Amino acid sequence: MTVRASTARRERAHERARRDILLASAGVFARGGFAAATLADLAEAAGYAPPSLYRYFESKEQIYRSLLDLLLEELAATFEEPVDRSLPLAARLEALLRSQARLASSRREVFSLLAPHREPDAPGAPGKHPLTSFHDGVSLYERQLAAWLRRNAGRRELRCPVEDAARVIAGIGSAFHHRPPADGREPDVLARLAVDLALNGISAPGRAGTNGTRGAAT
């Protein structure tokens, strides 16, 4: 094995360990909040001795911020997935939200850190981050959705400005991401429902909505 290959292998192992620590730490932060969590708690959850954690992170604050960075990176990646422009807009949106719903399902504890009732800007929390609060997270999500719509939706496919469409979709999508229905519906079902609500509203078939339009089937 060459020196370069050995170095690359160590770097990959280091990154895997960092990722494992972050995901294990999410549960600790989600259960007790940032202020209550200690490095000992985080180390125990990840299966490390507390001093060993310093090989990967300098502090509890860095772990928390890195966890939010991981979520930011993974969410951003969903907007870069290939889009089949030959499909109807509803199908394109559903593919996007399905990917995001699956991410939210697999990262439930990380998403819970940004729930509306939890504000990490409280005393003792780490400094400002693009995902520091629920409202900041939704605003960022809106901007990413607007950019995605500009790239992947035709001008005649939306009857409102892109920014308004992104706000509606972000509101519905983020609601399901942070607090899924208690009946345990699968991410694919939630993605389909979110798109239907965003494009067709909540009125029943054959019923006129408040704006005079007809509702779509649920």
C-alpha positions in Angstrom: 0.0 0.0 0.0 1.4 3.4 -1.0 1.7 6.3 1.4 -1.0 8.2 -0.5 -3.4 5.2 -0.3 -2.7 4.7 3.4 -3.3 8.4 4.1 -6.6 8.4 2.1 -7.7 5.3 4.1 -7.0 7.0 7.4 -8.8 10.1 6.3 -11.9 8.1 5.3 -11.9 6.2 8.6 -11.6 9.6 10.4 -14.5 11.0 8.6 -16.6 7.9 9.2 -15.8 8.2 13.0 -16.8 11.9 13.0 -20.1 11.1 11.2 -20.9 8.3 13.7 -20.2 10.6 16.6 -22.4 13.3 15.1 -25.4 11.0 14.5 -25.0 9.5 18.0 -24.9 13.0 19.5 -28.1 13.9 17.8 -30.1 11.7 20.2 -28.4 13.3 23.2 -29.2 16.8 22.1 -32.7 15.9 21.0 -33.5 14.4 24.4 -32.1 17.0 26.8 -31.2 20.0 24.7 -27.8 21.6 24.0 -27.2 23.1 27.4 -27.8 19.9 29.3 -25.6 17.7 27.1 -22.1 17.1 28.3 -19.1 15.7 26.4 -19.3 12.7 28.6 -22.9 12.1 27.5 -21.9 12.5 23.8 -18.9 10.2 24.2 -21.0 7.5 25.9 -23.6 7.7 23.2 -21.0 7.3 20.5 -19.1 4.5 22.3 -16.0 6.5 23.1 -14.1 7.5 26.2 -14.5 11.3 26.7 -10.9 12.2 26.0 -11.0 10.3 22.7 -13.7 12.7 21.4 -11.0 15.4 21.2 -9.4 13.5 18.4 -12.4 14.4 16.3 -13.9 17.6 17.8 -12.7 20.4 19.9 -15.9 21.0 21.9 -19.5 20.3 22.4 -20.3 23.4 20.4 -18.3 22.1 17.4 -20.2 18.8 17.5 -23.5 20.6 17.5 -22.6 23.0 14.6 -21.1 20.1 12.7 -24.3 18.2 13.1 -26.3 21.1 11.6 -23.7 21.3 8.8 -24.3 17.6 8.0 -28.0 18.2 7.8 -27.5 21.3 5.6 -25.2 19.3 3.3 -27.6 16.4 3.0 -30.6 18.6 2.4 -28.8 20.6 -0.2 -27.9 17.4 -2.0 -31.6 16.6 -2.6 -31.9 19.7 -4.7 -29.1 18.6 -6.9 -30.5 15.2 -7.8 -31.3 14.7 -11.5 -34.8 15.8 -12.6 -36.7 14.3 -15.5 -38.2 17.4 -17.2 -40.5 15.1 -19.3 -42.5 14.3 -16.2 -45.4 16.5 -15.0 -44.6 19.2 -12.5 -46.4 17.2 -9.7 -44.2 14.1 -10.4 -41.0 16.2 -10.4 -42.0 17.9 -7.1 -43.0 14.5 -5.6 -39.6 13.1 -6.4 -37.9 16.0 -4.7 -40.1 15.9 -1.6 -39.9 12.1 -1.5 -36.1 12.3 -1.2 -36.4 14.9 1.5 -39.1 13.0 3.4 -36.8 9.9 3.4 -34.0 12.1 4.7 -36.2 13.5 7.5 -37.3 10.0 8.4 -33.7 8.7 8.6 -32.5 11.9 10.5 -35.5 12.3 12.8 -33.4 13.2 15.8 -31.4 15.8 13.9 -34.6 17.4 12.5 -36.1 17.5 16.0 -33.3 20.0 16.9 -35.0 22.5 14.6 -38.6 21.9 15.7 -40.7 25.1 16.2 -40.8 24.6 20.0 -37.0 24.3 20.3 -34.9 27.4 19.8 -31.1 26.6 20.0 -30.4 30.4 20.3 -31.4 30.0 24.0 -28.7 30.8 26.6 -25.9 28.3 26.5 -26.5 27.3 22.8 -23.8 27.7 20.1 -23.5 30.8 18.0 -25.3 31.8 14.9 -25.7 29.1 12.2 -27.8 29.0 9.0 -29.9 26.4 10.7 -29.8 27.9 14.2 -33.6 28.2 14.5 -36.7 26.7 13.0 -37.6 30.0 11.2 -34.1 30.4 9.8 -34.2 26.8 8.6 -37.6 27.3 6.8 -36.3 30.5 5.2 -33.3 28.7 3.9 -35.5 25.9 2.6 -37.7 28.4 0.8 -34.7 29.9 -1.0 -33.5 26.5 -2.0 -37.0 25.5 -3.3 -37.3 28.8 -5.2 -33.9 28.1 -6.9 -35.0 24.6 -7.7 -38.3 25.8 -9.2 -36.5 28.3 -11.4 -34.4 25.5 -12.8 -37.0 22.8 -13.1 -40.4 24.3 -13.6 -41.6 26.0 -16.7 -43.0 29.6 -16.7 -46.5 28.3 -17.6 -46.5 25.6 -14.9 -47.0 28.0 -12.0 -49.8 30.5 -11.6 -48.0 32.5 -9.0 -44.5 33.9 -8.5 -41.8 31.3 -7.8 -41.2 32.9 -4.4 -44.9 32.4 -3.4 -44.9 28.8 -4.7 -41.7 28.1 -2.7 -43.2 29.5 0.5 -46.3 27.3 0.2 -44.3 24.1 -0.6 -41.8 24.9 2.2 -44.5 25.4 4.7 -46.2 22.1 4.0 -43.0 20.2 3.5 -41.3 21.4 6.6 -44.4 20.7 8.7 -44.2 17.0 7.7 -40.4 16.9 8.1 -40.5 18.2 11.7 -43.7 16.6 12.9 -44.8 13.6 10.9 -48.4 12.4 11.3 -49.0 10.1 14.3 -50.4 7.4 12.1 -46.9 6.6 10.9 -47.4 7.1 7.2 -44.4 6.3 5.1 -42.2 9.1 3.6 -43.3 8.3 0.1 -47.0 8.8 1.1 -46.2 12.0 2.9 -44.4 13.4 -0.2 -47.4 12.6 -2.4 -49.7 14.3 0.1 -47.5 17.4 0.4 -47.4 17.8 -3.4 -51.2 17.3 -3.6 -51.9 19.9 -0.9 -49.4 22.4 -2.4 -50.8 22.1 -5.9 -54.5 21.4 -5.3 -55.3 22.6 -1.8 -57.5 20.9 0.8 -61.0 21.1 -0.6 -62.8 17.9 -1.4 -63.5 16.7 -5.0 -66.3 18.7 -6.6 -66.2 21.3 -3.8 -65.4 25.0 -4.6 -62.6 26.4 -2.6 -62.7 29.8 -0.9 -61.2 31.3 -4.1 -63.8 29.7 -6.4 -61.5 27.0 -7.7 -62.3 23.3 -7.5 -60.4 21.0 -5.1 -58.5 17.9 -6.2 -58.9 14.4 -4.8 -57.0 13.7 -1.7 
